Amino acid sequence: MATLLLAAAGSAIGGAVGGTVMGLTSAAIGQAVGASLGSLIDQRIMGAGASVVETGRLDTWRVQGAQEGTALPYIAGRTRLPGQMIWSTRFLETVSTASSGGGKGSKPKVTQTSYTYSVSFALALCEGVATRIGRIWADGKLMDQSELEIRFYDGSDTQMPDPVIAAIEGTEDAPAYRGTAYVVFEGLDLTSYGNRIPQINVEVYRQPSSDQPTLRDRVQAVALIPGTGEYALATEQVSLIHGPGEYETVNVNNDAGAADVTLSLDHLQGQFPEVDSTLMVASWFGTDLRAGQCEMKPGVEQVLADGDRMPWVVSGLGRSAGYAISRTGDRVNYGGTPADASIVEAIAELRSRGVEVTFYPFILMDIAPDNGLPDPLGGSEQGAFPWRGRILATANGTAAAVAEVEAFFGPATAEDFTVSGGSINYAGSDFGFARMVLHYAHLCKAAGGVAAFCIGSEMRDLLRTRDEVGAYPAVTRMIALAAEVRAVLGPDVKLSYAADWSEYYGHHDGDDVIYHLDPLWADANIDFVGIDNYMPLSDWRAGDDHLDAQDGWRSIHDPDYLKSNIEGGEGYDWYYATDADREGQLRTPITDSAYGDDHVFRNKDIRNWWERPHFDRHGGVRSNVETAWVPRSKPIWFTEFGCAAIDKGTNQPNVFRDIKSSENSVPYFSTGARDDFIQHQYINAVLDYWGEDGRNPVSEIYDGPMLRMDRAHVWAWDARPWPDFPNRVGQWSDGVNFGTGHWISGRQEMAVLADVVREVCARSGVTAIETKRLFGGVAGMEMRDGQSARSGLQPLMLAYGFDCRERDGVLHFFTRDGLVDADLTDMDEVEDSGPHKVRGALDQQPDRVRLSYIQSDHDYQSGSVEAALDAGAPMRAETADLPVALGAGQAKGVAERWLAEALVSRDTLEVSVPPSLMVLEPGDVIKLDGASWRIDRIEEQSARKLEAVRVEAAVYVAADHPDRLFDAKASSGVGPVLSEIMDLPLLRGDEVEHTPYVAAASTPWPGPVNVFLSPSETGYELVGQVMREATLGVLTAPLPAARAGVWSGGVLRVELSHGALEGRTADAVLDGANIAALRNGDTGDWEIIQFRDATLVGPKTYELRGLLRGQAGTEFAIPDSWPQGTRFVALDGAAVQIDLPLSARGLDRYLRIGPALRSVDDATYSTQVRAFDGAGLRPYSPAHLRGLPDVAGGLSLSWVRRTRIDGDLWGAGDVPLNEERESYLISIEKAGTVLATFEADSPAISIAAADLPAAPYDITVGQISARFGSGPTTRMTRHD
């Protein structure tokens, strides 16, 4: 007997492998020891010959361990692992002591001691060799890896001990942990985790071993998109400043804390370590499909805010002069043109990583819907956001076409540009194509140079424009532009034009066959032929009723099938003359009946185009004169190639989904479902095919291959790091296109299903494996706790729909497709007893399936989907856990397939066939009585008895289910903070008298803000931490002076940048509520005020009434009028005093203030140099100054002493002195000149007549502090 799936393996080949298969004995195989699905549906999916075993469970929370002997997990693809503690130091205690106060006459010195702890440790992650790690979570929260000291070891056989472990344990005793992937955390600060080691989870990537080169090994070049985003290519943080302390970080949209492009490049080099070339895209915006009216302009997303460290400048244009990109609602339709400075940074970054740059100026057509523009293609108006290849001259075929082409290119020449301080300036005012290209040529030179430069791409219809004599003026202009670019970049930079795959080989215009680009390809300034290669590699349809299936091909994913269409199939052997022919598969052979040169009409026949001379044909007549092309003279680069990750993507690799664009489309006969694996197979097929020995001819002219496959740039890798892109749709609206788009970032680190199956089997000693018909990509899977291979494979079989059977001692794994292997409709092949069919009871049929799975694109959290037959009827539901990482759309498809398979497989069949049908095996599909049946079991008797279940091929056709995007916060960047350093008087009386306050605010608030201090520009020490955001603002109208200490009728109007205000009762105000400070910008002194009423009168704008001015002894700081723009700080407890030694008073000190999440040398910190008087020590000015003439002509002065502390106990007699001794300074002034000074040790003094000048004159009295000196004075003017 032979049965389907692994249940048969024990009896079939158990003896051959020592009595066990994948860890199960012959007796155990076939026995159900548990279930991962409902008891009914699981057997129907797995097949009658299989039994279900217990598999890995779906955990929603997993903790790291430290138990010796614990088995490490096996993983494939990517997953989130808790790790096992394999080494740790003891906790390191750091003691910090801070002192304040003290000194003669001051409050007692206060000393505060704090303890912080750190630890170094190592976590084992998985067995085998991992490729890299990604995100790291601590207690469920993502860690900012830029602030961590971590080292990853991939588990290779050559890895050496970690240096910290070796230093502590000794070189001889330090283990290397070879064969184990692990990560070392060095000196992890435990303050944020309650002084304990947090629960660490690590995202781990691992590729299974393969007997073939993988994409990881093969991909050497990628296109770096999107080519938009004003600061998408900036390698350091850039923030837009919207107001004081209000910023928006625009290029740190990830939780690693790094600039998006640098993190993305880290991922690129981790995923594709062989990449050494990038196609750097930078876009300007085309305004019209009519060449004569089209301008190319650098665009901006908005004009209100600019970058803090990098103002937006492109081609000498600032933000206000940039082209305003069109909008839909409140969102721009494209990101802006990358700032020139950001491109310079990105080129330098790539160069530092050993990656060459091919620069790629790009045109995006910003033509919005309802544009009303005349359509040169014949529509009612120009299509929305069309392809640049549709730009054309409306006067094609006439002399006027030349003028349109000239207008498109514009007058710019290389000499019209100047370079100053890294800025590229253009002397003209036009926005022609030549300006854009030459600008970037100069910019690349200023950036230190690039390896290659494209002077344009995919300008198909423009370059096909002909004048009145049939010449191609745009090609002529492109040749001239190449010469200009060569003059700028010099001889070492390789130049070319990137032709669309439909244009590179010539222009077929009626009976004319013109190699119109040959003058360009042959030009001395062009170094290679650039082709954007999106040629179709399949003509696949659902089911088996189509020509390719009838030719014996079983799957569109078959690499041999795809490779057979690289130099074959559509565009090589045949073509479809009409859409109707395509529908009916009426293929017209590609032949040259006139001259026998079939290759002339094959757009896929790169080989013959490259190695043969070219002859134009006018009116069908071939010229006797060769074109300028010299056969085999220059290499070909695939400047772009790729395929969308969509069902049947290889049928039409050039199309893409973008609902806003008139180009929005899915490939021929596609369901629109996401299919990451078809993208993988397309790229792999192209690289594999041209990489085969002898396939790629070598030129004797330049001694190199026809195709530079090391410069075949896969379209595309995004400068925005996955998974933040596409998930942050609030930041990037094109994230919705990612699922079925051309992006390879984030998805091509999947593990090939066939490789996973082979490796899992090999772990159990089974190496006789065949996977030629097994297709699919695994986002992530894990086997742990000593799982058997079979229990590890079963979730994959359920998720990816494949079977297994044994033949001649070899296990054959193959994907279910429902396609017929044998047609038994001829009953002569069936025994006389005939087939016996049974239909299961419908009331036992589940009509709803709920599937829980691991969300591959949402932090590996548990997700759930549901499939139902009829949402309105009572349901019999089955539930399932599937411990495999899937996207939401993929999981929905799995649930629907399960439900459909269970419904169809209610019908079973038993039939006997003669031994002549020995070719049939379990898993084969037979056709009988118009239905298809999958054989699950075969019993060998006098006749072969087949047990089968009904199947339908349509069940295995993927439906279009969109993925879920989990919109994260728009920006993860930590920006600079707005800070105020305030030397304030005592407000409560219990503060440290001499130390200043620091208030900080920022939107968004970064959390705690650190204050560091140093006597110089180095050696900073932490002296304070602001925990709460301050309420800050500026006056929007002048505030006139008013009498201190009494309720004022004035109105203070303030606009807040941060925080809010509220009114309080008069009693509350008198009790200390609603205190604020106004800064005198000239002297640095602050006036302390209070307010009773706060009325919101506009956005963030308040009118404050019931004012008390000059509080806390600051009446001296009241000016004649506080001007508009005066700083306002609410003293609500958010400001903190820093630790400043008393001895530092009056000395310049450097303060650096910034987010505690960043180190003191981070760019988010700002530096101020300040000296502090210690305003808390400042005496108040005396009150009630009186002067009475005495009989001798002198003057008797008296006043009332005020105090800084406890001065409101009115019934307690004199207020406390709060100074070492009572002392006053009295000055006699006239016309601003001090004529005499006196000191007094009590609040009265008599001045002799001889010491008094003639009236008028002024008298000032101020209290003297032993530590502060003379304080503010009270002034009297004498007129007698």
Beta strands, then each sheet from edge to edge (+ up, - down):
strand 1: 2-3
strand 2: 20-21
strand 3: 24-25
strand 4: 74-81
strand 5: 84-88
strand 6: 92-100
strand 7: 110-127
strand 8: 132-138
strand 9: 141-142
strand 10: 150-153
strand 11: 180-189
strand 12: 200-206
strand 13: 221-225
strand 14: 239-243
strand 15: 246-249
strand 16: 277-286
strand 17: 296-297
strand 18: 299-300
strand 19: 313-314
strand 20: 317-318
strand 21: 323-324
strand 22: 327-328
strand 23: 331-332
strand 24: 356-365
strand 25: 417-420
strand 26: 423-426
strand 27: 452-457
strand 28: 494-500
strand 29: 507-509
strand 30: 512-514
strand 31: 529-533
strand 32: 574-575
strand 33: 588-589
strand 34: 617-618
strand 35: 621-622
strand 36: 636-641
strand 37: 698-699
strand 38: 704-705
strand 39: 714-718
strand 40: 751-752
strand 41: 769-773
strand 42: 777-778
strand 43: 780-783
strand 44: 802-807
strand 45: 810-815
strand 46: 822-823
strand 47: 836-839
strand 48: 848-855
strand 49: 862-868
strand 50: 877-886
strand 51: 907-913
strand 52: 925-928
strand 53: 931-940
strand 54: 944-951
strand 55: 978-982
strand 56: 997-1001
strand 57: 1009-1014
strand 58: 1021-1026
strand 59: 1032-1035
strand 60: 1039-1040
strand 61: 1047-1048
strand 62: 1052-1058
strand 63: 1075-1079
strand 64: 1086-1098
strand 65: 1101-1111
strand 66: 1121-1122
strand 67: 1127-1130
strand 68: 1136-1137
strand 69: 1149-1155
strand 70: 1166-1170
strand 71: 1183-1189
strand 72: 1195-1200
strand 73: 1224-1230
strand 74: 1233-1240
strand 75: 1244-1247
strand 76: 1257-1265
strand 77: 1269-1278
sheet 1: 1+ 53- 52+ 46+
sheet 2: 1+ 53- 54+ 51- 47+
sheet 3: 2+ 3-
sheet 4: 9+ 8- 12+ 4- 43+ 50- 48- 49+
sheet 5: 5+ 7- 6+
sheet 6: 5+ 7- 11+ 10-
sheet 7: 17+ 16- 13- 39-
sheet 8: 14+ 15-
sheet 9: 17+ 16- 24- 27- 28- 31- 36-
sheet 10: 18+ 21+
sheet 11: 19+ 20-
sheet 12: 22+ 23-
sheet 13: 25+ 26-
sheet 14: 29+ 30-
sheet 15: 32+ 33-
sheet 16: 34+ 35-
sheet 17: 37+ 38-
sheet 18: 40+ 42-
sheet 19: 41+ 45+ 44-
sheet 20: 55+ 56- 68+
sheet 21: 58+ 57- 69+ 70-
sheet 22: 61+ 65- 62+ 59- 67+ 63- 64+
sheet 23: 60+ 66-
sheet 24: 71+ 72- 75+
sheet 25: 74+ 73- 76+ 77-
end
